[in-house]
Amino acid sequence: MIKKLYLPLVALLVLAFSSCSKMGELSADYFTTNPEVLEAVGGKVPVTITGKFPEKYFKKNAIVEVTPVLRWDGGEAKGQPATFQGEKVQGNDQTISYKTGGTYTMKASFDYVPEMAKSELYLDFKIKKGKKEYTIPSVKIADGVIATSELPTVNSANAALAPDAFQRIIKQAKEAQIMFLIQQANLRASELKSEGLKDFNKQVVTVAGDTKNYKLNNIEVSAYASPDGGVKLNTTLAENRQNNTEKYLNKELKKGKIETTVDTKYTAQDWDGFQELVSKSNIQDKDLILRVLSMYNDPEQRETEIKNISSVYKTLADEILPQLRRARLTANYDVIGRSDEEINEAFDTDAKVLSANELLYAATLTNDKARQEAIYKKTTELYPNDFRAYNNLGMMAYANGDFTTAENYFKQAASKDANAPEVNTNLGYIELVKGNVANAETYLSKSTGANTANEALGNLYIKQGQYDRAVQAFGDTKTNSAALAQILAKDYNKAKNTLNAVKNPDAYTDYLMAIVGARTNNADLVKTSMAKVAQKDATLAAKAQIDREFAKYANEIK
């Protein structure tokens, strides 16, 4: 009797212990991550986790909360937890079968901080069965974080130069008009004594007599007849007006002992001038007249149709046509500016005689940084409202790694012209240096036209994790940032060529070359590049010791 009772009791106890037993520790073999080693992208550390609850593991009345946690020495960051439930739990979470187990996928993203360079990704498990809660040991599922995208290559980027607009030779033209009465070609005394013609003759004499500062190229005579009247009559009129004006001009040139080429031409019926004057006028039926011009090409047909618009023809005859009976004189000449030697001498002796463009140009005539800085500072003194010198002083400070001074100059430049593309490019760079990507994007949206706008956008796209777009923006630029974009886009041959072509290679140039070596399994390239890093920047060389890029190359980076 006792034996018969004993067997059912054992079975009940086994069942009771089975139903109350805790869910045990899970093996790391049940989990995979993508990527296998975590990597910073656009200031975040994203990861996709695929996990599995094995067969006969997940209790039917259990609820399990799984939290991804990235841990490093002295800190941790938690991702969004996911919740799973057993078959007997009433809820909306993913149900896991006790008998067959279940697979699940969850995503996590952590805000990158430098301490994550040497970190590990864990899953924490919190289990609830009825009113009881407990945890099981955390499971390490990945290493992290490769932070190559966070390398501060933007610090050595090329800030935008605000260029001078200096032109040593500037083409100029001086014009004068001689007006004629209807159906006449004689030069009237009143026209020859006009202030316009006097100024013209005076300017020709000045230009011809000052061969140091000017060069007289030629004088053009263009004579016209208004389009009213027959073609034959107007041709004779226009030609006579041309000849009479040419004779007058040659007489004046001979009197002033001026030698130059005189080019002449005439237009028998000045329909182009007529159309221009009508389109700019406020006369009645203007649109109708312009429509006639567009409908008919024959001069006589045009004239007939316009005369048929009787309401407006008198206005045309009084206001428009007289302006077309003319000869136009145009003196074409060059204004010759100071030579390079004269500009340098003027800066050294009396900079006040130089224009802002001449001063800015003077800065391009030397490679002496101290002299360039002195020129820009003098420009800010003489032309305090011109943004360009402030911008260029900031550009020099940026190149020296003095970002505080650079920002100060860029902001002064912005106070003079907040829309200048060079200023917005450079303020965008400053925001990238400070890690303010959104602010940088706002500035760089107004950078079009600056000489390094595309390079700045390339740096922005790196920070945003848009690597292919960054490569496209950099184009053929040979900088550390351009090479970084190519590495992140996995174009290692191109990155190597870019790094070899960097004009002033620094420690980061060599560090990036070492990364190319690591990613292409070239141990010799890793070793030689890291040796150069160690010579230039011991702190950066020490960083390599914890950089996951070099996890397989401990000997090469010592």
C-alpha positions as CSV (number, residue, x, y, z in Angstrom):
1,M,0.0,0.0,0.0
2,I,2.8,2.4,0.9
3,K,4.7,1.6,-2.3
4,K,1.6,2.3,-4.4
5,L,1.2,5.8,-2.9
6,Y,4.9,6.6,-3.2
7,L,5.1,6.5,-7.0
8,P,2.2,9.0,-7.7
9,L,3.7,11.4,-5.0
10,V,7.1,11.4,-6.7
11,A,5.4,12.2,-10.0
12,L,3.5,15.1,-8.5
13,L,6.7,16.5,-6.9
14,V,8.6,16.3,-10.2
15,L,5.7,18.1,-12.0
16,A,5.6,20.8,-9.3
17,F,9.4,21.4,-9.4
18,S,9.2,21.5,-13.2
19,S,6.5,24.1,-13.3
20,C,8.2,26.3,-10.7
21,S,11.8,26.0,-12.1
22,K,13.5,29.1,-13.3
23,M,14.5,29.6,-16.9
24,G,18.2,29.1,-17.1
25,E,21.2,31.0,-18.6
26,L,21.3,31.3,-22.4
27,S,24.3,30.6,-24.5
28,A,25.9,33.3,-26.8
29,D,25.5,30.7,-29.6
30,Y,21.8,31.6,-29.7
31,F,22.6,35.1,-30.9
32,T,24.1,36.9,-33.9
33,T,24.5,40.6,-34.7
34,N,24.8,42.6,-37.9
35,P,27.4,44.0,-38.0
36,E,29.5,41.4,-36.1
37,V,31.6,44.2,-34.7
38,L,29.6,47.3,-33.9
39,E,30.4,50.5,-35.9
40,A,29.6,54.2,-35.5
41,V,27.6,55.5,-38.4
42,G,26.3,59.1,-38.5
43,G,26.9,59.6,-34.7
44,K,25.0,56.5,-33.9
45,V,25.9,52.8,-33.2
46,P,23.2,50.8,-34.9
47,V,22.9,47.0,-34.6
48,T,20.4,44.3,-35.6
49,I,20.2,41.4,-33.2
50,T,18.8,38.0,-34.2
51,G,18.1,35.7,-31.2
52,K,16.7,32.3,-30.5
53,F,14.9,30.8,-27.5
54,P,15.7,27.0,-27.7
55,E,13.2,24.2,-27.6
56,K,11.5,23.5,-24.2
57,Y,13.0,26.6,-22.7
58,F,10.3,29.3,-22.7
59,K,7.8,28.7,-19.9
60,K,4.2,28.9,-21.0
61,N,3.3,31.4,-18.3
62,A,6.5,33.5,-18.5
63,I,7.1,37.1,-19.8
64,V,10.7,37.9,-20.8
65,E,12.1,41.4,-21.3
66,V,15.3,41.5,-23.4
67,T,17.4,44.7,-23.2
68,P,20.5,45.4,-25.4
69,V,23.2,47.1,-23.3
70,L,26.5,48.5,-24.6
71,R,29.0,48.4,-21.7
72,W,32.4,50.0,-21.4
73,D,34.7,50.7,-18.5
74,G,32.9,53.3,-16.4
75,G,29.6,53.4,-18.3
76,E,26.9,51.9,-20.4
77,A,24.1,52.7,-22.8
78,K,20.8,50.9,-23.0
79,G,18.8,50.2,-26.1
80,Q,15.1,49.8,-26.5
81,P,13.9,46.6,-24.8
82,A,11.8,43.9,-26.5
83,T,9.2,41.8,-24.6
84,F,8.2,38.2,-25.3
85,Q,5.5,36.0,-23.8
86,G,4.7,32.3,-23.2
87,E,1.8,30.5,-24.7
88,K,-0.5,30.9,-21.7
89,V,0.1,34.7,-21.3
90,Q,-2.6,37.0,-22.6
91,G,-0.9,39.9,-24.3
92,N,0.2,41.5,-27.5
93,D,3.9,40.7,-27.5
94,Q,5.5,38.0,-29.6
95,T,4.6,34.6,-28.4
96,I,7.3,31.9,-28.0
97,S,6.4,28.2,-28.1
98,Y,7.6,26.1,-25.2
99,K,7.9,23.0,-27.4
100,T,9.6,24.5,-30.5
101,G,11.1,27.7,-29.1
102,G,11.3,30.7,-31.4
103,T,13.5,33.2,-33.3
104,Y,13.2,36.9,-33.1
105,T,14.9,40.1,-34.5
106,M,15.3,43.3,-32.6
107,K,17.1,46.6,-33.5
108,A,19.0,48.9,-31.3
109,S,20.8,52.2,-31.7
110,F,23.1,54.0,-29.3
111,D,24.4,57.5,-29.3
112,Y,28.1,57.3,-29.9
113,V,30.5,58.5,-27.3
114,P,34.3,58.0,-27.6
115,E,34.4,55.7,-24.6
116,M,32.6,53.1,-26.7
117,A,35.8,52.4,-28.7
118,K,36.5,49.5,-26.2
119,S,33.1,48.2,-25.4
120,E,30.9,45.0,-25.4
121,L,27.3,44.4,-26.3
122,Y,25.2,42.4,-23.9
123,L,21.6,41.3,-23.6
124,D,20.0,41.6,-20.2
125,F,17.1,39.4,-19.4
126,K,14.3,40.1,-16.9
127,I,11.8,37.3,-16.4
128,K,8.4,37.5,-14.8
129,K,6.3,34.4,-13.9
130,G,3.1,35.4,-12.1
131,K,4.1,37.7,-9.3
132,K,7.7,36.6,-9.3
133,E,10.5,38.4,-11.1
134,Y,14.1,37.4,-11.6
135,T,17.0,37.8,-13.9
136,I,19.3,35.4,-15.6
137,P,23.0,36.2,-16.4
138,S,23.6,38.7,-19.2
139,V,24.9,37.3,-22.5
140,K,27.7,39.0,-24.4
141,I,26.9,38.9,-28.1
142,A,29.3,41.4,-29.8
143,D,32.3,43.6,-29.5
144,G,32.4,47.3,-30.3
145,V,32.8,50.0,-31.5
146,I,34.7,50.7,-34.7
147,A,34.7,54.5,-34.7
148,T,36.5,55.2,-38.0
149,S,33.7,57.5,-39.1
150,E,34.3,59.7,-36.1
151,L,38.0,60.5,-36.9
152,P,38.3,64.3,-36.8
153,T,39.5,64.7,-40.4
154,V,37.3,67.8,-40.8
155,N,39.9,69.6,-38.6
156,S,42.3,69.5,-41.6
157,A,39.8,70.4,-44.2
158,N,40.2,73.4,-46.5
159,A,38.2,76.4,-45.3
160,A,36.8,78.6,-48.0
161,L,38.7,81.6,-49.3
162,A,36.8,84.8,-50.1
163,P,38.6,85.8,-53.3
164,D,39.6,89.2,-54.6
165,A,38.0,90.7,-57.7
166,F,41.2,92.4,-58.8
167,Q,41.6,92.9,-62.6
168,R,44.7,94.5,-63.8
169,I,43.1,95.3,-67.2
170,I,39.5,96.5,-67.1
171,K,37.7,97.1,-70.3
172,Q,35.7,100.3,-70.4
173,A,33.7,102.2,-73.0
174,K,32.7,105.9,-73.2
175,E,29.7,106.8,-75.4
176,A,28.1,109.9,-76.8
177,Q,25.2,110.6,-79.1
178,I,24.8,113.0,-82.0
179,M,21.1,113.6,-82.8
180,F,19.8,114.5,-86.3
181,L,16.6,116.1,-87.5
182,I,14.2,114.2,-89.6
183,Q,15.5,113.5,-93.1
184,Q,18.7,115.4,-92.4
185,A,22.4,114.3,-92.0
186,N,24.1,117.5,-91.2
187,L,25.9,118.0,-87.9
188,R,24.2,120.8,-86.0
189,A,26.3,123.2,-83.9
190,S,24.0,122.6,-80.8
191,E,24.9,118.8,-81.0
192,L,28.6,119.5,-81.4
193,K,28.5,121.7,-78.3
194,S,26.5,119.2,-76.1
195,E,27.9,118.3,-72.7
196,G,27.8,114.6,-73.7
197,L,30.0,115.1,-76.7
198,K,32.4,117.4,-74.8
199,D,32.8,114.7,-72.1
200,F,33.4,112.1,-74.8
201,N,36.2,114.1,-76.4
202,K,37.7,114.9,-73.1
203,Q,37.8,111.3,-72.1
204,V,39.4,110.3,-75.4
205,V,42.1,112.9,-74.9
206,T,42.7,111.6,-71.3
207,V,42.9,108.0,-72.3
208,A,45.2,108.6,-75.3
209,G,47.5,110.8,-73.3
210,D,48.0,108.5,-70.3
211,T,49.5,105.3,-71.8
212,K,50.6,104.1,-68.3
213,N,47.1,103.8,-67.0
214,Y,45.0,103.5,-70.2
215,K,45.1,102.0,-73.6
216,L,42.8,103.3,-76.3
217,N,41.7,100.3,-78.5
218,N,39.4,101.9,-81.1
219,I,36.4,104.2,-81.6
220,E,33.2,103.0,-83.2
221,V,30.8,105.1,-85.1
222,S,27.3,103.6,-85.5
223,A,24.8,105.7,-87.5
224,Y,21.1,105.1,-87.7
225,A,17.9,106.2,-89.4
226,S,14.4,105.8,-87.9
227,P,12.3,103.1,-89.6
228,D,9.7,105.6,-91.0
229,G,10.2,106.5,-94.6
230,G,11.4,104.3,-97.5
231,V,14.3,102.0,-97.3
232,K,16.2,103.8,-100.1
233,L,15.8,107.2,-98.4
234,N,16.8,105.8,-95.0
235,T,19.8,104.1,-96.4
236,T,21.1,107.3,-97.9
237,L,20.4,109.2,-94.6
238,A,22.1,106.6,-92.4
239,E,25.2,106.4,-94.7
240,N,25.5,110.2,-94.8
241,R,25.1,110.5,-91.0
242,Q,27.9,107.9,-90.7
243,N,30.2,109.8,-93.1
244,N,29.6,113.2,-91.6
245,T,30.2,111.9,-88.1
246,E,33.4,110.1,-89.2
247,K,34.7,113.2,-90.8
248,Y,34.1,115.2,-87.6
249,L,35.7,112.5,-85.4
250,N,38.8,112.3,-87.6
251,K,39.2,116.1,-87.5
252,E,39.1,116.0,-83.6
253,L,41.6,113.1,-83.5
254,K,43.9,114.9,-85.8
255,K,43.6,118.1,-83.7
256,G,44.5,116.1,-80.6
257,K,47.3,114.2,-82.4
258,I,45.6,110.9,-81.4
259,E,46.1,107.8,-83.4
260,T,43.6,105.0,-83.2
261,T,41.3,102.9,-85.4
262,V,37.9,104.3,-86.3
263,D,35.4,101.6,-87.2
264,T,32.1,102.7,-88.9
265,K,28.8,101.2,-89.8
266,Y,25.2,102.3,-90.4
267,T,21.7,100.9,-90.0
268,A,19.2,102.1,-92.5
269,Q,16.1,101.3,-90.5
270,D,16.6,100.8,-86.8
271,W,13.8,98.4,-86.0
272,D,15.7,96.9,-83.1
273,G,16.1,100.3,-81.5
274,F,12.4,101.0,-82.2
275,Q,11.2,97.8,-80.5
276,E,13.4,98.5,-77.5
277,L,12.1,102.0,-77.0
278,V,8.5,101.0,-77.5
279,S,8.8,98.1,-75.0
280,K,10.2,100.4,-72.3
281,S,7.6,103.1,-72.9
282,N,4.1,103.6,-71.5
283,I,2.5,104.6,-74.7
284,Q,-1.0,103.5,-75.6
285,D,-1.4,100.3,-77.6
286,K,2.2,99.3,-76.9
287,D,1.4,95.6,-77.0
288,L,-0.4,96.0,-80.3
289,I,2.7,97.6,-81.8
290,L,5.0,94.9,-80.5
291,R,2.7,92.3,-81.9
292,V,2.9,93.9,-85.4
293,L,6.7,93.8,-85.2
294,S,6.5,90.0,-84.4
295,M,4.0,89.3,-87.2
296,Y,5.7,91.1,-90.1
297,N,9.3,91.0,-91.2
298,D,9.0,93.2,-94.3
299,P,9.9,96.8,-93.4
300,E,7.3,98.4,-95.6
301,Q,4.6,96.1,-94.3
302,R,5.6,96.9,-90.7
303,E,5.5,100.7,-91.3
304,T,2.1,100.4,-93.1
305,E,0.5,98.4,-90.3
306,I,1.9,100.7,-87.6
307,K,0.6,103.8,-89.4
308,N,-2.8,102.2,-89.5
309,I,-2.9,102.4,-85.7
310,S,-3.8,106.1,-86.0
311,S,-4.5,106.6,-82.3
312,V,-0.8,106.1,-81.5
313,Y,1.2,107.0,-84.5
314,K,1.5,110.7,-83.6
315,T,2.9,109.7,-80.2
316,L,5.4,107.5,-82.0
317,A,6.4,110.3,-84.3
318,D,6.8,112.8,-81.4
319,E,8.4,110.6,-78.7
320,I,10.0,107.4,-80.2
321,L,11.2,108.1,-83.8
322,P,13.3,111.2,-83.0
323,Q,15.4,109.2,-80.6
324,L,16.4,106.8,-83.5
325,R,17.9,109.5,-85.8
326,R,21.4,109.5,-84.4
327,A,25.0,108.6,-84.6
328,R,26.6,106.8,-81.6
329,L,30.3,107.2,-80.8
330,T,31.9,104.6,-78.6
331,A,35.5,104.8,-77.4
332,N,36.7,101.4,-76.3
333,Y,39.7,101.4,-73.9
334,D,41.4,99.5,-71.2
335,V,42.1,100.7,-67.7
336,I,45.5,99.4,-66.7
337,G,45.9,98.7,-62.9
338,R,49.0,98.6,-60.8
339,S,51.6,95.9,-61.4
340,D,52.4,93.2,-58.8
341,E,55.5,95.2,-57.8
342,E,53.6,98.4,-57.5
343,I,50.9,96.8,-55.4
344,N,53.5,95.3,-53.0
345,E,55.4,98.7,-52.8
346,A,52.2,100.5,-52.1
347,F,51.3,98.2,-49.3
348,D,54.7,98.7,-47.7
349,T,54.6,102.5,-48.1
350,D,51.0,103.7,-48.0
351,A,48.4,101.0,-48.1
352,K,45.6,103.6,-48.1
353,V,46.0,104.1,-51.8
354,L,45.1,100.5,-52.5
355,S,41.5,99.3,-53.1
356,A,40.1,96.4,-51.1
357,N,40.5,94.2,-54.2
358,E,44.1,95.3,-54.6
359,L,44.9,94.5,-50.9
360,L,43.2,91.1,-51.1
361,Y,45.1,90.4,-54.3
362,A,48.3,91.4,-52.6
363,A,47.8,88.6,-50.1
364,T,48.0,86.1,-53.0
365,L,51.4,87.4,-54.1
366,T,53.2,85.9,-51.1
367,N,53.5,82.6,-49.3
368,D,54.7,84.3,-46.1
369,K,51.8,83.6,-43.7
370,A,52.8,86.5,-41.5
371,R,52.6,88.9,-44.4
372,Q,49.3,87.5,-45.5
373,E,47.9,88.0,-42.1
374,A,49.2,91.6,-41.9
375,I,47.6,92.4,-45.3
376,Y,44.2,91.0,-44.2
377,K,44.4,92.9,-40.9
378,K,45.2,96.1,-42.7
379,T,42.3,95.5,-45.1
380,T,39.9,95.2,-42.1
381,E,41.2,98.5,-40.8
382,L,40.8,100.3,-44.2
383,Y,37.6,98.5,-45.3
384,P,35.8,97.5,-42.1
385,N,32.6,96.7,-43.9
386,D,34.1,94.2,-46.4
387,F,33.6,90.6,-45.1
388,R,36.3,89.1,-47.1
389,A,39.4,90.0,-45.1
390,Y,37.7,88.8,-41.8
391,N,36.8,85.5,-43.6
392,N,40.3,85.0,-44.8
393,L,41.8,85.6,-41.4
394,G,39.5,83.0,-40.1
395,M,40.6,80.6,-42.9
396,M,44.2,81.0,-41.8
397,A,43.3,80.4,-38.1
398,Y,41.3,77.3,-39.1
399,A,44.3,75.9,-41.1
400,N,46.4,76.4,-37.9
401,G,43.9,74.4,-35.8
402,D,42.9,77.5,-33.8
403,F,39.1,77.0,-34.2
404,T,38.1,79.5,-31.5
405,T,39.9,82.3,-33.3
406,A,38.6,81.1,-36.6
407,E,35.0,81.1,-35.4
408,N,35.5,84.6,-34.1
409,Y,36.7,85.9,-37.4
410,F,34.0,84.0,-39.3
411,K,31.3,85.5,-37.1
412,Q,32.7,89.0,-37.8
413,A,32.6,88.3,-41.5
414,A,29.0,87.1,-41.1
415,S,28.1,90.4,-39.4
416,K,29.2,92.2,-42.7
417,D,27.5,89.7,-45.1
418,A,25.5,86.9,-43.6
419,N,24.7,85.5,-47.0
420,A,28.2,85.2,-48.3
421,P,28.7,81.5,-49.4
422,E,32.3,81.5,-48.1
423,V,31.2,82.6,-44.6
424,N,28.4,80.0,-44.5
425,T,30.8,77.3,-45.6
426,N,33.3,78.1,-42.9
427,L,30.7,78.5,-40.1
428,G,29.4,75.1,-41.3
429,Y,33.0,73.7,-40.8
430,I,33.1,75.1,-37.3
431,E,29.8,73.4,-36.4
432,L,31.2,70.1,-37.8
433,V,34.3,70.5,-35.6
434,K,32.0,71.0,-32.6
435,G,29.9,68.1,-33.5
436,N,26.8,70.1,-34.3
437,V,25.7,68.4,-37.5
438,A,22.2,69.9,-37.7
439,N,23.7,73.5,-37.4
440,A,26.3,72.6,-39.9
441,E,23.7,71.5,-42.4
442,T,21.9,74.8,-42.0
443,Y,25.0,76.8,-42.8
444,L,26.1,74.6,-45.7
445,S,22.7,74.9,-47.4
446,K,23.9,78.4,-48.2
447,S,27.4,77.5,-49.3
448,T,26.8,77.3,-53.1
449,G,29.5,79.3,-54.8
450,A,32.3,79.0,-52.3
451,N,35.5,77.4,-53.6
452,T,35.4,74.6,-51.1
453,A,31.6,74.1,-50.8
454,N,31.6,70.6,-52.2
455,E,34.4,69.6,-49.8
456,A,32.4,70.9,-46.9
457,L,29.4,69.0,-48.0
458,G,31.5,65.8,-48.2
459,N,32.5,66.3,-44.6
460,L,28.8,66.9,-43.7
461,Y,27.7,63.7,-45.5
462,I,30.4,61.7,-43.6
463,K,28.9,62.9,-40.3
464,Q,25.4,61.9,-41.6
465,G,26.6,58.4,-42.5
466,Q,25.9,59.1,-46.3
467,Y,29.3,57.7,-47.5
468,D,28.6,57.2,-51.2
469,R,27.2,60.7,-51.3
470,A,30.3,62.0,-49.6
471,V,32.5,60.4,-52.1
472,Q,30.6,62.0,-54.9
473,A,30.8,65.4,-53.2
474,F,34.6,65.2,-52.7
475,G,35.2,64.3,-56.4
476,D,39.0,64.5,-57.0
477,T,39.7,66.3,-53.7
478,K,42.9,64.9,-52.1
479,T,42.3,65.3,-48.4
480,N,42.1,63.1,-45.3
481,S,38.3,63.5,-45.3
482,A,38.0,62.5,-49.0
483,A,40.0,59.3,-48.2
484,L,37.9,58.7,-45.1
485,A,34.8,58.8,-47.2
486,Q,36.3,56.3,-49.7
487,I,37.3,53.9,-46.8
488,L,33.8,54.1,-45.3
489,A,32.4,53.4,-48.8
490,K,34.8,50.4,-49.0
491,D,36.7,51.8,-52.1
492,Y,40.2,51.0,-50.6
493,N,42.2,51.4,-53.8
494,K,40.9,54.9,-54.4
495,A,41.4,55.8,-50.7
496,K,45.1,54.7,-50.9
497,N,45.6,56.8,-54.0
498,T,44.0,59.8,-52.3
499,L,46.1,59.4,-49.2
500,N,49.3,59.2,-51.3
501,A,48.3,62.5,-53.0
502,V,47.5,64.5,-49.8
503,K,49.5,67.7,-50.1
504,N,50.5,68.1,-46.4
505,P,50.2,64.6,-44.9
506,D,49.8,64.5,-41.1
507,A,49.4,61.8,-38.5
508,Y,45.7,61.1,-39.5
509,T,46.9,60.6,-43.1
510,D,49.1,57.8,-41.9
511,Y,46.4,56.5,-39.6
512,L,43.9,56.2,-42.4
513,M,46.6,54.5,-44.5
514,A,47.0,51.9,-41.7
515,I,43.2,51.3,-41.7
516,V,43.4,50.7,-45.5
517,G,46.2,48.2,-44.7
518,A,44.1,46.5,-42.0
519,R,41.0,46.3,-44.2
520,T,42.9,44.8,-47.1
521,N,44.9,42.4,-45.0
522,N,48.2,44.2,-45.7
523,A,50.1,43.8,-42.4
524,D,53.2,45.5,-43.9
525,L,51.2,48.6,-44.7
526,V,49.7,48.6,-41.2
527,K,53.1,48.4,-39.7
528,T,54.9,51.1,-41.8
529,S,51.9,53.5,-41.5
530,M,51.6,53.2,-37.8
531,A,55.3,53.8,-37.4
532,K,54.8,57.1,-39.1
533,V,51.8,57.9,-36.8
534,A,54.0,57.2,-33.7
535,Q,56.6,59.7,-35.0
536,K,54.0,62.4,-35.5
537,D,51.4,61.9,-32.8
538,A,52.0,59.6,-29.8
539,T,48.5,60.1,-28.5
540,L,47.0,59.0,-31.8
541,A,49.3,56.0,-31.9
542,A,48.1,55.0,-28.4
543,K,44.5,55.2,-29.7
544,A,45.3,52.4,-32.1
545,Q,45.8,50.0,-29.3
546,I,42.1,50.0,-28.6
547,D,40.9,50.6,-32.1
548,R,38.9,47.5,-33.3
549,E,40.2,48.3,-36.8
550,F,43.5,46.8,-35.7
551,A,42.2,43.9,-33.6
552,K,44.2,41.4,-35.7
553,Y,47.3,43.5,-35.8
554,A,48.5,43.8,-32.3
555,N,52.2,43.2,-33.2
556,E,52.1,45.7,-36.1
557,I,50.8,48.6,-34.0
558,K,53.1,48.3,-31.0
